[in-house]
């Protein structure tokens, strides 16, 4: 349960602005969290206790502007309330702090490594993830974990997140027709989960392979039928030859049944 020094009147999500109206600096700020969400929609299709939001405001105080990360994940919340979905994420309504927050750094630096880190730390976000493909001497991906109230940088790529049951990392791949480094979810063994397009391709290939196997089985069955027919024809020809030879012997006055 969240504990804040809040005023008595607390507006609902519908009464609060649903956007800070700040445009994204780069298309990657939508595509990267969009890919992570698309993968989760397949992985957790049967679960209704999670929310992955993109560019949605997180309200932590009714008199202060929201924090708007590029993407965030909350567990233990309703996936959606109704067909209108959430306009924003209001902490005093949800009573759950996001467990994972993502910021994608663009050419316009927005203090992702300083001010925002402090904000998410104060908010109690367990994992704060920063991605910047523009970095040259430092890792593109930083995963910070809240330990005793302070963020500690985690090593590795991917990084396993046991509280979520997924790993987060980055590698080159193709998404929306663009081949570059993307962020993905991983299993505990470090194997990358497939994107929706990759899953469709895999299922298509599997279906094609099954069709090929069925065709091969049909061909084998047809070949076996042909062999059986050929054997039956050979047996029939052989029987006809025996009958002809028997008739020829009898015509010569030889009883084929008494041949020794």
N, C-alpha and C positions, 0 to 999 in steps of 0.2 A: 504494500500500500504506500502511495506517495505521500510525503508530508511536506507541505508548503505553507508559508505564511501568506495566505490568499485572502482577498476581500470576501465578504459574505455573498455578494452576488457574483455568480460565475456564469458567463455566457456559454451557450452551447456551440458546437461546431458550425451549425447553420447560421449563427449570428455573427460569426467572426469572418474576416476576409479569407477567401480560400487560396490566395496567392499574394506574394509580395510584388507581383508584376515586374520582376526583374528578368529580362530575357536571358537565356543561356548564352554563354560566350562561344560555345563550340558544340557542334552536333554530337560529339562523343559524350557530352554530359547527359544526353538522353539515350543514346544507343547503348552505352556500356551498362548502365543500370537496367535498361530495357532488356538486354540479353540475359542478365542474371535473373530478372523476374520471369522471363519466358521459360527458362530452364526450370525454375521452381514450380511454375504452373503445371509442368509435366511430372516432376519428381514428387510433388506434394498434392497431386490432383485430388486425392481422397481426403486430405486434411482440410479442416475448416477453422483452424486455430492459429492462423498466421496472416500477416499483412506485409507485403513488400510494396512500398510507395515510392513514387518518383516525383521529385520536385514538389513535394507536399509540405506545407508548413507544419511545424511542431510547436504548438502553443504550450508554454510552461507557466505563463502568467497572463491574466486578462488585460493588464495595462502595458504589456511589453510586446514588441513585434515578435513574430515567430522566428524560429530557426528553420531554414529551408535547405536541407541537404540535397545532394543530387539523388540519393536513394537511401532508404532505411528499411530495416526488417524488425518487426515486432512479433513475438511469440506469445501465445496464451491470450490472444484477443480474437474477437469475431472477425472472420475474413471480410464480411460485409454486413451492414445492417439491413439495407433494403436495396431496391433497384437503382436508387440515386447514388449509392456508394458514399464514401466519405469525402466531404469537401476539404477537410483538414484533419490533423491529428491533435486532439486536445487531451493533455495529460490528466487533467482532473476528471475527465469523462472516462478515459480508457483505463486509468490506474496502472498502466504498464509503460515503463520507459523502453524505448527501442533498444534491442540487444545489439544491433549492428547498424552502423551509419557509414555511408560511402560518400566521399568527395572526390570528384574528378577535376584535377587542376588544368586550367586553360591558360591561354596567353595572358589573360588578365588575372593576376594573382589575387586571391581573395582571403589571404591569411589562413590557408588550410593547415599550415604547419605550426601556427602560433595561436592566434585568437580563437579560431574554431576548435582547435585541440583543447584549449582551456574550457570552452563552453561545453563541449561534449563530456569532458571530464567532470565538470561541476554538475552536469545533468545526470551523470551516473550511467552513461552508455557503456556497455561492457566492451564492445569492439568498435574502434574507430579506424576506418580503412581509408587511406589516401592513395590515389593512383595518378601518376604523372608520367606520360610517355616522353616528355621533354627533358627529363633528367638524363645527364650524361655520365656522371661519376658516382651516382648513388642509385640504389634500386628504384625501379619504376613504382613498385608496390611497397607500401608500408602498412603493417597491421599493428595497431596499438591495442593492448589489452589492459583493462582497468584492474589494478592489483593494489589493494589497500588504499583505494582512493586516488591512485596515481597511475598514469599510463606508462606501460612498459612496452618497448618495441619488440615484436616477436621476430624470430629468425626463420628463414626458409621461404620457399616458393614451390608448391602451395603451403599455406599455413593451416593446420587443422584447428577447427573451432569446436571443441567437444560439447559445449553448451548448446550449440546449434545442430551438431551432428553432421556438419559439412566442412570441407576445406575450401579456402579461397585462394586463388592464384591467378597468374596471367601467363599466356603463351600465344604464339602466332597461330592464327586460324582465319577462317572466313565467315563473315556474318554480313547479311544484307548486301552481298556481292563485293564486300571490301575485305581484302586480305591484309591483315596487320596484326599487331598484338592486341588481344582482347582479354577481358577478365572472365573467369569461369568458376563454377563450383566443382569440387573434387570429392572423391570418397576417401576413407581413412587410409587406403593404400596408395593414395596419390594419383588415382586414375581419374581422368577428367570425365565429367558427365557430358553427354552429347547435347548439342543445341537442337531445337525443334526440327530444323532443316536436315541436320545430320540424322536424326531419328527417323524422319520420313524416308530419307535415302537408304538407311539401313534396312527399314522394313520393306521398302520396295525391292532392294537387292535380295532380301530373304524370301520374299514372295516369288521373285523371278527364279531363284534357286529351287524353290519347291516346285514351281511349274516345270523347270527343266528336269528335276528328278521324276516327276510324274510322267513327263514325255518319254524319258529314258526307260521307265518301267513299262510304259505302253509299248515302246519299241521292242523291248526284251520279250514281252508277252507275245507280240506279233511274230517275232523271230522264232520263239518256241513253238508257236502254232504252225508256222511254216515248216519247221524241222519235223514236227509230228506228222504233218501232211505228207512231207517228202518220204518219211519212213514208211507211212502207210502205203504210199504209191509204190515204193521199192518192194515192200512185202507182197503187194498185189501182183506186181510184175513177176516176182520170183515164183509165186504160186501158179501163175499162168504158165510159166516155163515148165514147172514140174508136171502140170497137167498135159502140156503138149508132148513132153518126153514120154510120159506114161502111155499116151495114145499111140505114139510112134513105135514103142516097144511092143505093144499089143498087136499093132498092125504087122509087125515082123514075127508074130507068134510067140513072143516072149512075155511071160507073166512077171511084171515088175514086183509083185508081192513075194515071189519065190527067189528073187535074186539074192545070192549069198555074197 
